[in-house]
Amino acid sequence: MSKLFASMIFLQEIFDEHAKKDGDPNTLSKKEASDLLRSELMMEPKQVDAEKLFKSLDMDGNGVVSFEEFVTFAAAMTMVLPRKSCSQ
Amino acid sequence: MSKLFASMIFLQEIFDEHAKKDGDPNTLSKKEASDLLRSELMMEPKQVDAEKLFKSLDMDGNGVVSFEEFVTFAAAMTMVLPRKSCSQ
């Protein structure tokens, strides 16, 4: 499998793994999103930060995170993630 | 490394691998973009399709593809890539 396909499949797998825990398997609840960030980013967001993080994920403000919102968040993070210097 | 980090790093690696081939190592030329799509998506775009594909990648129309444009393209593809059924 190419790296590009693997990258895309990974995002699907991460989302599905967490979204199916409770309620609607097609969206992330606040708890599911917080668990995802904790396990995937090894972050321990303090409560206030968790609220802010969730708001940045839940772009349409409907209280849950769709797959599209999750991918958009992951893309934004990819763009700001420090990159190995290209001239290497 | 978490899947989310791996997914992000893969996009960086794919882009850098192709962008450094000629000219500016921070952007994809038309040829580099076409090579990337061919190797990563196992596609053999006919000339006319390659033009269209390049235009969909080169969102600001400046003749090259930036990392941000590439990540935006990959995110859009991730959103439309058929997903294993969530109810499994």
Backbone of each chain as nested JSON, in Angstrom:
{
  "chains": [
    {"id": "A", "residues": [
      {"number": 1, "name": "MET", "atoms": {"N": [0.836, -1.178, 0.0], "CA": [0.0, 0.0, 0.0], "C": [0.885, 1.247, 0.0]}},
      {"number": 2, "name": "SER", "atoms": {"N": [0.564, 2.214, -0.812], "CA": [1.388, 3.429, -0.889], "C": [1.232, 4.228, 0.403]}},
      {"number": 3, "name": "LYS", "atoms": {"N": [2.207, 5.113, 0.634], "CA": [2.165, 5.946, 1.85], "C": [0.929, 6.836, 1.851]}},
      {"number": 4, "name": "LEU", "atoms": {"N": [0.554, 7.324, 0.667], "CA": [-0.615, 8.213, 0.598], "C": [-1.878, 7.455, 0.998]}},
      {"number": 5, "name": "PHE", "atoms": {"N": [-2.019, 6.23, 0.472], "CA": [-3.192, 5.432, 0.846], "C": [-3.147, 5.093, 2.337]}},
      {"number": 6, "name": "ALA", "atoms": {"N": [-1.948, 4.725, 2.817], "CA": [-1.817, 4.383, 4.24], "C": [-2.21, 5.584, 5.101]}},
      {"number": 7, "name": "SER", "atoms": {"N": [-1.776, 6.77, 4.68], "CA": [-2.091, 7.979, 5.433], "C": [-3.604, 8.178, 5.524]}},
      {"number": 8, "name": "MET", "atoms": {"N": [-4.285, 7.958, 4.401], "CA": [-5.737, 8.154, 4.362], "C": [-6.452, 7.081, 5.18]}},
      {"number": 9, "name": "ILE", "atoms": {"N": [-6.016, 5.837, 5.031], "CA": [-6.646, 4.723, 5.757], "C": [-6.45, 4.904, 7.267]}},
      {"number": 10, "name": "PHE", "atoms": {"N": [-5.263, 5.359, 7.654], "CA": [-5.009, 5.578, 9.087], "C": [-6.037, 6.557, 9.666]}},
      {"number": 11, "name": "LEU", "atoms": {"N": [-6.302, 7.64, 8.95], "CA": [-7.263, 8.617, 9.47], "C": [-8.646, 7.981, 9.611]}},
      {"number": 12, "name": "GLN", "atoms": {"N": [-9.018, 7.151, 8.641], "CA": [-10.313, 6.473, 8.739], "C": [-10.329, 5.552, 9.962]}},
      {"number": 13, "name": "GLU", "atoms": {"N": [-9.256, 4.804, 10.126], "CA": [-9.212, 3.812, 11.219], "C": [-9.252, 4.487, 12.581]}},
      {"number": 14, "name": "ILE", "atoms": {"N": [-8.489, 5.578, 12.713], "CA": [-8.461, 6.285, 14.002], "C": [-9.859, 6.797, 14.333]}},
      {"number": 15, "name": "PHE", "atoms": {"N": [-10.464, 7.439, 13.331], "CA": [-11.796, 8.018, 13.544], "C": [-12.791, 6.93, 13.92]}},
      {"number": 16, "name": "ASP", "atoms": {"N": [-12.839, 5.857, 13.127], "CA": [-13.83, 4.789, 13.364], "C": [-13.616, 4.121, 14.718]}},
      {"number": 17, "name": "GLU", "atoms": {"N": [-12.344, 3.928, 15.064], "CA": [-12.015, 3.266, 16.336], "C": [-12.628, 4.028, 17.515]}},
      {"number": 18, "name": "HIS", "atoms": {"N": [-12.564, 5.352, 17.438], "CA": [-13.061, 6.155, 18.564], "C": [-14.556, 6.48, 18.411]}},
      {"number": 19, "name": "ALA", "atoms": {"N": [-15.005, 6.678, 17.191], "CA": [-16.397, 7.112, 16.982], "C": [-17.403, 6.019, 17.345]}},
      {"number": 20, "name": "LYS", "atoms": {"N": [-16.962, 4.77, 17.242], "CA": [-17.929, 3.673, 17.468], "C": [-18.077, 3.353, 18.956]}},
      {"number": 21, "name": "LYS", "atoms": {"N": [-17.335, 4.035, 19.826], "CA": [-17.357, 3.674, 21.255], "C": [-18.74, 3.869, 21.843]}},
      {"number": 22, "name": "ASP", "atoms": {"N": [-19.35, 5.027, 21.587], "CA": [-20.715, 5.214, 22.121], "C": [-21.538, 6.021, 21.128]}},
      {"number": 23, "name": "GLY", "atoms": {"N": [-22.814, 5.926, 21.259], "CA": [-23.737, 6.707, 20.429], "C": [-23.53, 6.457, 18.95]}},
      {"number": 24, "name": "ASP", "atoms": {"N": [-23.513, 7.533, 18.171], "CA": [-23.437, 7.473, 16.703], "C": [-22.032, 7.071, 16.264]}},
      {"number": 25, "name": "PRO", "atoms": {"N": [-21.9, 5.932, 15.569], "CA": [-20.569, 5.482, 15.136], "C": [-19.986, 6.347, 14.019]}},
      {"number": 26, "name": "ASN", "atoms": {"N": [-20.758, 7.318, 13.553], "CA": [-20.263, 8.169, 12.456], "C": [-19.813, 9.545, 12.926]}},
      {"number": 27, "name": "THR", "atoms": {"N": [-19.898, 9.786, 14.209], "CA": [-19.422, 11.072, 14.738], "C": [-18.677, 10.858, 16.056]}},
      {"number": 28, "name": "LEU", "atoms": {"N": [-17.832, 11.818, 16.387], "CA": [-17.122, 11.783, 17.674], "C": [-17.867, 12.67, 18.665]}},
      {"number": 29, "name": "SER", "atoms": {"N": [-18.194, 12.103, 19.812], "CA": [-18.737, 12.921, 20.893], "C": [-17.563, 13.675, 21.527]}},
      {"number": 30, "name": "LYS", "atoms": {"N": [-17.881, 14.554, 22.46], "CA": [-16.808, 15.308, 23.14], "C": [-15.841, 14.357, 23.829]}},
      {"number": 31, "name": "LYS", "atoms": {"N": [-16.402, 13.338, 24.487], "CA": [-15.556, 12.358, 25.205], "C": [-14.691, 11.569, 24.227]}},
      {"number": 32, "name": "GLU", "atoms": {"N": [-15.337, 11.126, 23.133], "CA": [-14.589, 10.333, 22.138], "C": [-13.47, 11.171, 21.522]}},
      {"number": 33, "name": "ALA", "atoms": {"N": [-13.751, 12.442, 21.259], "CA": [-12.733, 13.32, 20.646], "C": [-11.58, 13.533, 21.626]}},
      {"number": 34, "name": "SER", "atoms": {"N": [-11.924, 13.706, 22.876], "CA": [-10.897, 13.917, 23.905], "C": [-10.033, 12.662, 24.055]}},
      {"number": 35, "name": "ASP", "atoms": {"N": [-10.679, 11.5, 24.031], "CA": [-9.931, 10.232, 24.111], "C": [-9.016, 10.086, 22.901]}},
      {"number": 36, "name": "LEU", "atoms": {"N": [-9.515, 10.461, 21.737], "CA": [-8.733, 10.325, 20.502], "C": [-7.484, 11.198, 20.603]}},
      {"number": 37, "name": "LEU", "atoms": {"N": [-7.675, 12.454, 21.013], "CA": [-6.537, 13.382, 21.089], "C": [-5.537, 12.886, 22.129]}},
      {"number": 38, "name": "ARG", "atoms": {"N": [-6.073, 12.372, 23.234], "CA": [-5.186, 11.891, 24.305], "C": [-4.345, 10.725, 23.796]}},
      {"number": 39, "name": "SER", "atoms": {"N": [-4.998, 9.771, 23.13], "CA": [-4.242, 8.568, 22.712], "C": [-3.387, 8.825, 21.482]}},
      {"number": 40, "name": "GLU", "atoms": {"N": [-3.86, 9.653, 20.571], "CA": [-3.111, 9.842, 19.319], "C": [-2.027, 10.911, 19.426]}},
      {"number": 41, "name": "LEU", "atoms": {"N": [-2.286, 11.902, 20.271], "CA": [-1.313, 13.004, 20.374], "C": [-0.583, 12.978, 21.709]}},
      {"number": 42, "name": "MET", "atoms": {"N": [-0.894, 11.936, 22.508], "CA": [-0.25, 11.795, 23.819], "C": [-0.353, 13.117, 24.595]}},
      {"number": 43, "name": "MET", "atoms": {"N": [-1.55, 13.687, 24.491], "CA": [-1.783, 14.962, 25.177], "C": [-2.665, 14.693, 26.391]}},
      {"number": 44, "name": "GLU", "atoms": {"N": [-2.53, 15.507, 27.422], "CA": [-3.429, 15.382, 28.58], "C": [-4.077, 16.756, 28.769]}},
      {"number": 45, "name": "PRO", "atoms": {"N": [-4.999, 17.116, 27.809], "CA": [-5.528, 18.474, 27.837], "C": [-6.267, 18.766, 29.147]}},
      {"number": 46, "name": "LYS", "atoms": {"N": [-5.887, 19.884, 29.81], "CA": [-6.647, 20.292, 30.989], "C": [-8.067, 20.595, 30.511]}},
      {"number": 47, "name": "GLN", "atoms": {"N": [-9.032, 20.575, 31.434], "CA": [-10.443, 20.69, 31.074], "C": [-10.681, 21.885, 30.142]}},
      {"number": 48, "name": "VAL", "atoms": {"N": [-10.133, 23.038, 30.51], "CA": [-10.417, 24.231, 29.718], "C": [-9.844, 24.07, 28.311]}},
      {"number": 49, "name": "ASP", "atoms": {"N": [-8.707, 23.429, 28.216], "CA": [-8.107, 23.262, 26.888], "C": [-8.926, 22.268, 26.067]}},
      {"number": 50, "name": "ALA", "atoms": {"N": [-9.459, 21.248, 26.769], "CA": [-10.26, 20.235, 26.073], "C": [-11.468, 20.91, 25.426]}},
      {"number": 51, "name": "GLU", "atoms": {"N": [-12.053, 21.893, 26.134], "CA": [-13.206, 22.617, 25.563], "C": [-12.777, 23.347, 24.293]}},
      {"number": 52, "name": "LYS", "atoms": {"N": [-11.666, 24.042, 24.407], "CA": [-11.169, 24.825, 23.247], "C": [-10.834, 23.899, 22.094]}},
      {"number": 53, "name": "LEU", "atoms": {"N": [-10.164, 22.786, 22.409], "CA": [-9.777, 21.839, 21.35], "C": [-11.021, 21.304, 20.659]}},
      {"number": 54, "name": "PHE", "atoms": {"N": [-12.024, 20.973, 21.489], "CA": [-13.25, 20.409, 20.898], "C": [-13.9, 21.438, 19.988]}},
      {"number": 55, "name": "LYS", "atoms": {"N": [-13.903, 22.683, 20.41], "CA": [-14.518, 23.744, 19.576], "C": [-13.76, 23.878, 18.259]}},
      {"number": 56, "name": "SER", "atoms": {"N": [-12.424, 23.676, 18.295], "CA": [-11.673, 23.819, 17.03], "C": [-11.931, 22.611, 16.129]}},
      {"number": 57, "name": "LEU", "atoms": {"N": [-12.306, 21.496, 16.726], "CA": [-12.646, 20.295, 15.93], "C": [-14.072, 20.417, 15.391]}},
      {"number": 58, "name": "ASP", "atoms": {"N": [-14.994, 20.828, 16.278], "CA": [-16.422, 20.866, 15.926], "C": [-16.748, 22.158, 15.188]}},
      {"number": 59, "name": "MET", "atoms": {"N": [-16.31, 22.244, 13.928], "CA": [-16.345, 23.528, 13.192], "C": [-17.761, 24.049, 12.977]}},
      {"number": 60, "name": "ASP", "atoms": {"N": [-18.74, 23.154, 12.799], "CA": [-20.103, 23.687, 12.583], "C": [-20.86, 23.841, 13.905]}},
      {"number": 61, "name": "GLY", "atoms": {"N": [-20.188, 23.517, 15.023], "CA": [-20.79, 23.773, 16.337], "C": [-22.026, 22.959, 16.649]}},
      {"number": 62, "name": "ASN", "atoms": {"N": [-22.143, 21.781, 16.027], "CA": [-23.377, 21.007, 16.289], "C": [-23.186, 20.008, 17.437]}},
      {"number": 63, "name": "GLY", "atoms": {"N": [-22.047, 20.122, 18.122], "CA": [-21.875, 19.308, 19.335], "C": [-21.204, 17.968, 19.111]}},
      {"number": 64, "name": "VAL", "atoms": {"N": [-20.968, 17.613, 17.83], "CA": [-20.242, 16.367, 17.533], "C": [-19.236, 16.658, 16.417]}},
      {"number": 65, "name": "VAL", "atoms": {"N": [-18.273, 15.758, 16.251], "CA": [-17.241, 15.944, 15.218], "C": [-17.464, 14.926, 14.11]}},
      {"number": 66, "name": "SER", "atoms": {"N": [-17.674, 15.404, 12.905], "CA": [-17.853, 14.503, 11.75], "C": [-16.491, 14.071, 11.235]}},
      {"number": 67, "name": "PHE", "atoms": {"N": [-16.5, 13.066, 10.356], "CA": [-15.237, 12.605, 9.77], "C": [-14.581, 13.744, 9.0]}},
      {"number": 68, "name": "GLU", "atoms": {"N": [-15.382, 14.511, 8.264], "CA": [-14.831, 15.631, 7.487], "C": [-14.163, 16.641, 8.413]}},
      {"number": 69, "name": "GLU", "atoms": {"N": [-14.792, 16.936, 9.543], "CA": [-14.199, 17.892, 10.489], "C": [-12.9, 17.331, 11.054]}},
      {"number": 70, "name": "PHE", "atoms": {"N": [-12.892, 16.044, 11.336], "CA": [-11.676, 15.417, 11.874], "C": [-10.54, 15.477, 10.845]}},
      {"number": 71, "name": "VAL", "atoms": {"N": [-10.848, 15.167, 9.582], "CA": [-9.817, 15.19, 8.532], "C": [-9.309, 16.621, 8.323]}},
      {"number": 72, "name": "THR", "atoms": {"N": [-10.214, 17.579, 8.363], "CA": [-9.82, 18.991, 8.215], "C": [-8.878, 19.392, 9.346]}},
      {"number": 73, "name": "PHE", "atoms": {"N": [-9.171, 18.947, 10.566], "CA": [-8.309, 19.215, 11.727], "C": [-6.943, 18.565, 11.533]}},
      {"number": 74, "name": "ALA", "atoms": {"N": [-6.948, 17.307, 11.105], "CA": [-5.678, 16.576, 10.901], "C": [-4.85, 17.245, 9.806]}},
      {"number": 75, "name": "ALA", "atoms": {"N": [-5.527, 17.733, 8.766], "CA": [-4.807, 18.417, 7.677], "C": [-4.174, 19.707, 8.193]}},
      {"number": 76, "name": "ALA", "atoms": {"N": [-4.927, 20.453, 8.988], "CA": [-4.383, 21.705, 9.531], "C": [-3.163, 21.407, 10.41]}},
      {"number": 77, "name": "MET", "atoms": {"N": [-3.253, 20.347, 11.183], "CA": [-2.108, 19.977, 12.042], "C": [-0.921, 19.561, 11.181]}},
      {"number": 78, "name": "THR", "atoms": {"N": [-1.193, 18.833, 10.108], "CA": [-0.119, 18.384, 9.212], "C": [0.629, 19.582, 8.637]}},
      {"number": 79, "name": "MET", "atoms": {"N": [-0.128, 20.629, 8.32], "CA": [0.482, 21.813, 7.707], "C": [1.381, 22.56, 8.693]}},
      {"number": 80, "name": "VAL", "atoms": {"N": [1.091, 22.465, 9.992], "CA": [1.893, 23.234, 10.954], "C": [2.91, 22.353, 11.69]}},
      {"number": 81, "name": "LEU", "atoms": {"N": [2.817, 21.04, 11.474], "CA": [3.765, 20.141, 12.134], "C": [5.168, 20.449, 11.63]}},
      {"number": 82, "name": "PRO", "atoms": {"N": [6.142, 20.676, 12.556], "CA": [7.511, 20.979, 12.094], "C": [7.984, 19.919, 11.105]}},
      {"number": 83, "name": "ARG", "atoms": {"N": [8.586, 20.371, 10.014], "CA": [9.025, 19.42, 8.99], "C": [10.533, 19.291, 9.038]}},
      {"number": 84, "name": "LYS", "atoms": {"N": [10.979, 18.059, 8.71], "CA": [12.414, 17.895, 8.577], "C": [12.816, 18.899, 7.506]}},
      {"number": 85, "name": "SER", "atoms": {"N": [14.004, 19.549, 7.65], "CA": [14.403, 20.557, 6.667], "C": [14.482, 19.909, 5.298]}},
      {"number": 86, "name": "CYS", "atoms": {"N": [13.872, 20.553, 4.268], "CA": [13.795, 19.974, 2.925], "C": [15.178, 19.888, 2.293]}},
      {"number": 87, "name": "SER", "atoms": {"N": [16.121, 20.734, 2.728], "CA": [17.409, 20.748, 2.009], "C": [18.263, 19.555, 2.43]}},
      {"number": 88, "name": "GLN", "atoms": {"N": [17.815, 18.776, 3.397], "CA": [18.619, 17.592, 3.81], "C": [18.653, 16.536, 2.738]}}
    ]},
    {"id": "B", "residues": [
      {"number": 1, "name": "MET", "atoms": {"N": [5.002, 5.325, 17.299], "CA": [4.375, 6.519, 16.766], "C": [2.889, 6.253, 16.546]}},
      {"number": 2, "name": "SER", "atoms": {"N": [2.059, 7.19, 16.939], "CA": [0.616, 6.992, 16.784], "C": [0.25, 7.026, 15.303]}},
      {"number": 3, "name": "LYS", "atoms": {"N": [-0.936, 6.479, 14.997], "CA": [-1.384, 6.46, 13.586], "C": [-1.555, 7.875, 13.064]}},
      {"number": 4, "name": "LEU", "atoms": {"N": [-2.024, 8.771, 13.942], "CA": [-2.248, 10.144, 13.49], "C": [-0.914, 10.798, 13.112]}},
      {"number": 5, "name": "PHE", "atoms": {"N": [0.103, 10.591, 13.965], "CA": [1.416, 11.154, 13.638], "C": [1.975, 10.502, 12.367]}},
      {"number": 6, "name": "ALA", "atoms": {"N": [1.818, 9.177, 12.28], "CA": [2.323, 8.47, 11.089], "C": [1.648, 9.018, 9.834]}},
      {"number": 7, "name": "SER", "atoms": {"N": [0.343, 9.26, 9.936], "CA": [-0.406, 9.769, 8.785], "C": [0.157, 11.129, 8.353]}},
      {"number": 8, "name": "MET", "atoms": {"N": [0.452, 11.978, 9.326], "CA": [0.965, 13.311, 9.017], "C": [2.386, 13.233, 8.457]}},
      {"number": 9, "name": "ILE", "atoms": {"N": [3.221, 12.41, 9.087], "CA": [4.614, 12.273, 8.644], "C": [4.67, 11.698, 7.224]}},
      {"number": 10, "name": "PHE", "atoms": {"N": [3.787, 10.733, 6.945], "CA": [3.762, 10.146, 5.593], "C": [3.521, 11.232, 4.546]}},
      {"number": 11, "name": "LEU", "atoms": {"N": [2.578, 12.131, 4.817], "CA": [2.29, 13.178, 3.832], "C": [3.529, 14.066, 3.632]}},
      {"number": 12, "name": "GLN", "atoms": {"N": [4.222, 14.368, 4.727], "CA": [5.444, 15.169, 4.611], "C": [6.474, 14.421, 3.762]}},
      {"number": 13, "name": "GLU", "atoms": {"N": [6.647, 13.149, 4.049], "CA": [7.689, 12.362, 3.366], "C": [7.393, 12.228, 1.871]}},
      {"number": 14, "name": "ILE", "atoms": {"N": [6.117, 11.975, 1.556], "CA": [5.743, 11.823, 0.139], "C": [6.031, 13.12, -0.604]}},
      {"number": 15, "name": "PHE", "atoms": {"N": [5.586, 14.208, 0.003], "CA": [5.762, 15.518, -0.645], "C": [7.244, 15.824, -0.826]}},
      {"number": 16, "name": "ASP", "atoms": {"N": [8.024, 15.686, 0.237], "CA": [9.46, 16.032, 0.168], "C": [10.194, 15.15, -0.832]}},
      {"number": 17, "name": "GLU", "atoms": {"N": [9.835, 13.871, -0.848], "CA": [10.492, 12.911, -1.749], "C": [10.355, 13.36, -3.201]}},
      {"number": 18, "name": "HIS", "atoms": {"N": [9.18, 13.865, -3.546], "CA": [8.946, 14.252, -4.945], "C": [9.351, 15.714, -5.205]}},
      {"number": 19, "name": "ALA", "atoms": {"N": [9.154, 16.575, -4.201], "CA": [9.4, 18.011, -4.426], "C": [10.885, 18.311, -4.605]}},
      {"number": 20, "name": "LYS", "atoms": {"N": [11.724, 17.455, -4.019], "CA": [13.166, 17.771, -4.077], "C": [13.806, 17.307, -5.377]}},
      {"number": 21, "name": "LYS", "atoms": {"N": [13.038, 16.658, -6.255], "CA": [13.645, 16.087, -7.471], "C": [14.255, 17.165, -8.351]}},
      {"number": 22, "name": "ASP", "atoms": {"N": [13.496, 18.226, -8.613], "CA": [14.089, 19.305, -9.433], "C": [13.583, 20.647, -8.917]}},
      {"number": 23, "name": "GLY", "atoms": {"N": [14.308, 21.691, -9.266], "CA": [13.904, 23.06, -8.917], "C": [13.733, 23.238, -7.433]}},
      {"number": 24, "name": "ASP", "atoms": {"N": [12.652, 23.913, -7.046], "CA": [12.392, 24.28, -5.651], "C": [11.977, 23.052, -4.839]}},
      {"number": 25, "name": "PRO", "atoms": {"N": [12.76, 22.705, -3.802], "CA": [12.432, 21.517, -2.998], "C": [11.188, 21.721, -2.126]}},
      {"number": 26, "name": "ASN", "atoms": {"N": [10.629, 22.923, -2.148], "CA": [9.443, 23.198, -1.323], "C": [8.148, 23.213, -2.113]}},
      {"number": 27, "name": "THR", "atoms": {"N": [8.245, 22.977, -3.404], "CA": [7.006, 22.913, -4.202], "C": [7.088, 21.769, -5.204]}},
      {"number": 28, "name": "LEU", "atoms": {"N": [5.938, 21.328, -5.668], "CA": [5.882, 20.295, -6.71], "C": [5.668, 20.971, -8.056]}},
      {"number": 29, "name": "SER", "atoms": {"N": [6.542, 20.652, -9.005], "CA": [6.301, 21.11, -10.371], "C": [5.222, 20.207, -10.97]}},
      {"number": 30, "name": "LYS", "atoms": {"N": [4.798, 20.522, -12.178], "CA": [3.776, 19.688, -12.841], "C": [4.277, 18.26, -12.987]}},
      {"number": 31, "name": "LYS", "atoms": {"N": [5.528, 18.126, -13.375], "CA": [6.1, 16.782, -13.579], "C": [6.188, 16.022, -12.241]}},
      {"number": 32, "name": "GLU", "atoms": {"N": [6.653, 16.759, -11.205], "CA": [6.783, 16.107, -9.888], "C": [5.416, 15.668, -9.371]}},
      {"number": 33, "name": "ALA", "atoms": {"N": [4.41, 16.523, -9.573], "CA": [3.052, 16.199, -9.096], "C": [2.52, 14.977, -9.846]}},
      {"number": 34, "name": "SER", "atoms": {"N": [2.777, 14.957, -11.136], "CA": [2.299, 13.83, -11.942], "C": [3.001, 12.536, -11.516]}},
      {"number": 35, "name": "ASP", "atoms": {"N": [4.296, 12.616, -11.259], "CA": [5.043, 11.441, -10.78], "C": [4.491, 10.976, -9.428]}},
      {"number": 36, "name": "LEU", "atoms": {"N": [4.19, 11.936, -8.568], "CA": [3.687, 11.614, -7.227], "C": [2.366, 10.856, -7.356]}},
      {"number": 37, "name": "LEU", "atoms": {"N": [1.458, 11.396, -8.171], "CA": [0.135, 10.765, -8.315], "C": [0.278, 9.374, -8.929]}},
      {"number": 38, "name": "ARG", "atoms": {"N": [1.194, 9.269, -9.893], "CA": [1.391, 7.973, -10.557], "C": [1.903, 6.952, -9.538]}},
      {"number": 39, "name": "SER", "atoms": {"N": [2.902, 7.344, -8.749], "CA": [3.491, 6.339, -7.837], "C": [2.615, 6.101, -6.606]}},
      {"number": 40, "name": "GLU", "atoms": {"N": [1.947, 7.126, -6.119], "CA": [1.183, 6.961, -4.876], "C": [-0.224, 6.431, -5.112]}},
      {"number": 41, "name": "LEU", "atoms": {"N": [-0.781, 6.779, -6.27], "CA": [-2.162, 6.357, -6.527], "C": [-2.245, 5.304, -7.613]}},
      {"number": 42, "name": "MET", "atoms": {"N": [-1.04, 4.873, -8.069], "CA": [-0.979, 3.848, -9.121], "C": [-1.896, 4.238, -10.285]}},
      {"number": 43, "name": "MET", "atoms": {"N": [-1.84, 5.511, -10.6], "CA": [-2.675, 6.024, -11.69], "C": [-1.79, 6.293, -12.891]}},
      {"number": 44, "name": "GLU", "atoms": {"N": [-2.361, 6.2, -14.087], "CA": [-1.59, 6.531, -15.289], "C": [-2.41, 7.583, -16.054]}},
      {"number": 45, "name": "PRO", "atoms": {"N": [-2.475, 8.839, -15.445], "CA": [-3.369, 9.828, -16.015], "C": [-3.011, 10.156, -17.473]}},
      {"number": 46, "name": "LYS", "atoms": {"N": [-4.019, 10.081, -18.355], "CA": [-3.772, 10.516, -19.742], "C": [-3.456, 12.0, -19.683]}},
      {"number": 47, "name": "GLN", "atoms": {"N": [-2.797, 12.525, -20.714], "CA": [-2.306, 13.905, -20.703], "C": [-3.404, 14.889, -20.263]}},
      {"number": 48, "name": "VAL", "atoms": {"N": [-4.59, 14.747, -20.865], "CA": [-5.645, 15.724, -20.561], "C": [-6.047, 15.601, -19.088]}},
      {"number": 49, "name": "ASP", "atoms": {"N": [-6.053, 14.407, -18.569], "CA": [-6.457, 14.246, -17.162], "C": [-5.373, 14.809, -16.246]}},
      {"number": 50, "name": "ALA", "atoms": {"N": [-4.108, 14.642, -16.682], "CA": [-2.993, 15.137, -15.866], "C": [-3.115, 16.653, -15.711]}},
      {"number": 51, "name": "GLU", "atoms": {"N": [-3.538, 17.32, -16.809], "CA": [-3.719, 18.786, -16.726], "C": [-4.796, 19.113, -15.692]}},
      {"number": 52, "name": "LYS", "atoms": {"N": [-5.901, 18.405, -15.814], "CA": [-7.043, 18.672, -14.9], "C": [-6.646, 18.392, -13.453]}},
      {"number": 53, "name": "LEU", "atoms": {"N": [-5.946, 17.249, -13.267], "CA": [-5.521, 16.876, -11.905], "C": [-4.609, 17.942, -11.333]}},
      {"number": 54, "name": "PHE", "atoms": {"N": [-3.678, 18.411, -12.202], "CA": [-2.725, 19.417, -11.717], "C": [-3.473, 20.683, -11.312]}},
      {"number": 55, "name": "LYS", "atoms": {"N": [-4.467, 21.06, -12.108], "CA": [-5.248, 22.275, -11.79], "C": [-5.978, 22.103, -10.462]}},
      {"number": 56, "name": "SER", "atoms": {"N": [-6.438, 20.87, -10.184], "CA": [-7.165, 20.686, -8.906], "C": [-6.186, 20.698, -7.726]}},
      {"number": 57, "name": "LEU", "atoms": {"N": [-4.92, 20.375, -8.007], "CA": [-3.898, 20.433, -6.949], "C": [-3.422, 21.874, -6.756]}},
      {"number": 58, "name": "ASP", "atoms": {"N": [-3.157, 22.556, -7.896], "CA": [-2.578, 23.91, -7.862], "C": [-3.681, 24.951, -7.654]}},
      {"number": 59, "name": "MET", "atoms": {"N": [-4.212, 25.002, -6.431], "CA": [-5.439, 25.788, -6.158], "C": [-5.253, 27.283, -6.413]}},
      {"number": 60, "name": "ASP", "atoms": {"N": [-4.041, 27.826, -6.142], "CA": [-3.893, 29.275, -6.383], "C": [-3.412, 29.566, -7.807]}},
      {"number": 61, "name": "GLY", "atoms": {"N": [-3.241, 28.505, -8.597], "CA": [-2.919, 28.7, -10.014], "C": [-1.567, 29.332, -10.286]}},
      {"number": 62, "name": "ASN", "atoms": {"N": [-0.619, 29.162, -9.364], "CA": [0.68, 29.821, -9.588], "C": [1.67, 28.892, -10.3]}},
      {"number": 63, "name": "GLY", "atoms": {"N": [1.176, 27.741, -10.757], "CA": [2.02, 26.868, -11.575], "C": [2.804, 25.827, -10.806]}},
      {"number": 64, "name": "VAL", "atoms": {"N": [2.76, 25.891, -9.477], "CA": [3.412, 24.858, -8.652], "C": [2.462, 24.478, -7.511]}},
      {"number": 65, "name": "VAL", "atoms": {"N": [2.74, 23.34, -6.885], "CA": [1.889, 22.861, -5.792], "C": [2.654, 22.99, -4.474]}},
      {"number": 66, "name": "SER", "atoms": {"N": [2.096, 23.738, -3.556], "CA": [2.732, 23.906, -2.246], "C": [2.358, 22.724, -1.356]}},
      {"number": 67, "name": "PHE", "atoms": {"N": [3.045, 22.603, -0.22], "CA": [2.731, 21.529, 0.718], "C": [1.291, 21.671, 1.201]}},
      {"number": 68, "name": "GLU", "atoms": {"N": [0.874, 22.909, 1.473], "CA": [-0.504, 23.13, 1.95], "C": [-1.517, 22.664, 0.896]}},
      {"number": 69, "name": "GLU", "atoms": {"N": [-1.231, 22.964, -0.369], "CA": [-2.153, 22.549, -1.435], "C": [-2.197, 21.023, -1.526]}},
      {"number": 70, "name": "PHE", "atoms": {"N": [-1.026, 20.396, -1.374], "CA": [-0.97, 18.931, -1.43], "C": [-1.764, 18.32, -0.277]}},
      {"number": 71, "name": "VAL", "atoms": {"N": [-1.593, 18.862, 0.936], "CA": [-2.31, 18.321, 2.107], "C": [-3.821, 18.534, 1.943]}},
      {"number": 72, "name": "THR", "atoms": {"N": [-4.207, 19.678, 1.406], "CA": [-5.64, 19.953, 1.174], "C": [-6.211, 18.947, 0.18]}},
      {"number": 73, "name": "PHE", "atoms": {"N": [-5.44, 18.635, -0.861], "CA": [-5.857, 17.635, -1.86], "C": [-5.984, 16.26, -1.197]}},
      {"number": 74, "name": "ALA", "atoms": {"N": [-4.985, 15.887, -0.399], "CA": [-5.005, 14.574, 0.273], "C": [-6.193, 14.478, 1.238]}},
      {"number": 75, "name": "ALA", "atoms": {"N": [-6.489, 15.595, 1.905], "CA": [-7.628, 15.604, 2.838], "C": [-8.938, 15.411, 2.074]}},
      {"number": 76, "name": "ALA", "atoms": {"N": [-9.064, 16.101, 0.95], "CA": [-10.292, 15.969, 0.146], "C": [-10.449, 14.522, -0.332]}},
      {"number": 77, "name": "MET", "atoms": {"N": [-9.331, 13.918, -0.727], "CA": [-9.397, 12.516, -1.179], "C": [-9.77, 11.602, -0.019]}},
      {"number": 78, "name": "THR", "atoms": {"N": [-9.236, 11.893, 1.16], "CA": [-9.536, 11.071, 2.343], "C": [-11.029, 11.097, 2.642]}},
      {"number": 79, "name": "MET", "atoms": {"N": [-11.623, 12.265, 2.437], "CA": [-13.05, 12.416, 2.75], "C": [-13.924, 11.635, 1.774]}},
      {"number": 80, "name": "VAL", "atoms": {"N": [-13.448, 11.438, 0.546], "CA": [-14.305, 10.743, -0.433], "C": [-13.888, 9.281, -0.634]}},
      {"number": 81, "name": "LEU", "atoms": {"N": [-12.769, 8.907, -0.042], "CA": [-12.313, 7.516, -0.17], "C": [-13.349, 6.594, 0.471]}},
      {"number": 82, "name": "PRO", "atoms": {"N": [-13.832, 5.564, -0.259], "CA": [-14.83, 4.661, 0.336], "C": [-14.329, 4.143, 1.684]}},
      {"number": 83, "name": "ARG", "atoms": {"N": [-15.224, 4.139, 2.669], "CA": [-14.814, 3.708, 4.009], "C": [-15.395, 2.332, 4.295]}},
      {"number": 84, "name": "LYS", "atoms": {"N": [-14.608, 1.572, 5.083], "CA": [-15.167, 0.315, 5.535], "C": [-16.411, 0.713, 6.314]}},
      {"number": 85, "name": "SER", "atoms": {"N": [-17.501, -0.113, 6.212], "CA": [-18.743, 0.269, 6.888], "C": [-18.482, 0.402, 8.381]}},
      {"number": 86, "name": "CYS", "atoms": {"N": [-18.939, 1.532, 9.0], "CA": [-18.667, 1.812, 10.42], "C": [-19.376, 0.812, 11.313]}},
      {"number": 87, "name": "SER", "atoms": {"N": [-20.456, 0.185, 10.814], "CA": [-21.236, -0.665, 11.723], "C": [-20.534, -1.998, 11.941]}},
      {"number": 88, "name": "GLN", "atoms": {"N": [-19.446, -2.255, 11.235], "CA": [-18.739, -3.557, 11.427], "C": [-18.133, -3.656, 12.821]}}
    ]}
  ]
}
